[in-house]
Amino acid sequence: MRRIVGPILLSTLLLLSGCATDRRNDALAHTMIAYANAVRWDGFEAAEQFVDPKVRDAHPVTDLDRERFKQVQVNDYDDGNGPVASGENEVRQNVRISLTNLHTQSVRTIVDRQVWRYDPEKGKWWLETGIPNLNQ
């Protein structure tokens, strides 16, 4: 009986860990799409909701930054090859964001170096690096 229970238990554990990985990867894919859409279409204030609440509390967006966000329009959000794992519950991604200044119509591109962390308890990915810095 022990010879049967051991492999069954091991197989069950591997399947469950695989399911957890699938859920984490699915959550990452959905989060990346939702964040990109928020930056492109809803604005940086909507994107701020993806930032880890601890990071938001420690580094709140200033009124001056909010005014800067209102002065630009996102033309392109290029995530290149997508996120790259940098730990068990962490990914990094470099995104090129093309912006148009609404007053001058000048176009420029910034690079947003993102670090995302997975919270297994909440089943949610959080942006650790905050919203893009427009002062680059």
N, C-alpha and C positions, 0 to 999 in steps of 0.2 A: 504494500500500500504506500509506503514512504517513497518508493521509486516513482510512483505515479504522481503523488501530491507535489513533490519538489518541482518537476518540470511544469506542471500545470500552474503552480503558484508563480514561478518565474515567468512563464508566458503571459499570465494575467498582469503581472507588474510591468512587463515590457509594453504590453498593449495600452495599459493605463498611462504610462509615461509618454507613449507615442501620442495618445489622445490629448494630453496636456500640451505637448509641443505643437500639435495641430491647432489647438485652440489659441495658443500664444501667437503662432504664425498668422492665423486668420485674423486675430485681433490687430496684429501689426499691419497687415495689408489694408484692413478697413480704416485704421487710424491714419495711415499715410495718405490714403485717398481723401478722407474727410478733411485732414489738415491742409492738404494742397488746395482743395476746393475752397476751404475757408479763406486761405490767403488770397487766392485768385479772385473769388467772387464776393465774399462777405466782408473782407477787410481784416485788418490786423487785430481789431478788438475781438472778433469772433475767433481768431487764431489763438488769442491769449487763453482761451478756455482749455487748450491742450497742454498748457504749461503746468508742470507739477505745482500744486497749491503751495508747497513749502517754498519753492523758488519764487512764485508770485508774491508771497508774503515778504520774503527776504529782499526782493528786488522789484518793487512795484513799478509799473509803467508811469512815467511822469506825464503831467499835462502837456508839457512841451513835446514829448514824444507822440502823444495822441494827436496833436496839431500837425506834426510832420507826417503822420500816417494819412491824414486827410488830404495832404497836398500831393499824394502820389497815386498812380493807378498801376496795378500789376499787369504787365503785358504778357509775361511768360514765367512759368515756374518749371524749371528743368531739373529733375532729380537724377539725371544721368543714369547710372546703373542701379540706382536704388540703395536701400540700406545695406550695410555690411555689419555682420555680428562682430562685436568687440568684447563679448563676455556672455555668460549664460543668459542674462536678462538685460542685455544692453546692445544697442545698435548705433552706428554712426552713419551719417549721410551728409554729403555736400550738395547743396542745391544752389543753382544759379537762378536768381530772380531778376527779371528785367522790369524796370520801373520807368514810368513817364511822369515827370513833374507837370502837374496840371496847369501851373502858371506860366512856365517857360516852354513847355512842350519838349524839353530836353529828355533824352533817354539815356539811362545808365543801367549797369548790371552790378548787382552785389552778390557775394557768395555767403550763404548762410550755412555755417558748419553746425549741424545738429547732432545732439546726443539724446537718444531716447532710452528710457528705462522702463522695464516691465514690472508692474506690481502684481505678483501672483495672487495675493489675497483679494484684490479687487478685479483681477483679470483685465487690467487696463494698462496701456502704454502712456507714459508721461514724457513730455519734452523737458529736458533738464537744462537746456541752454537758453531758454527764453525765446521770445519772438525776434525776428530778424532785426539787426542793427542797421538802420538806414544811414548812419553817419560814416559809412565806409568810404 
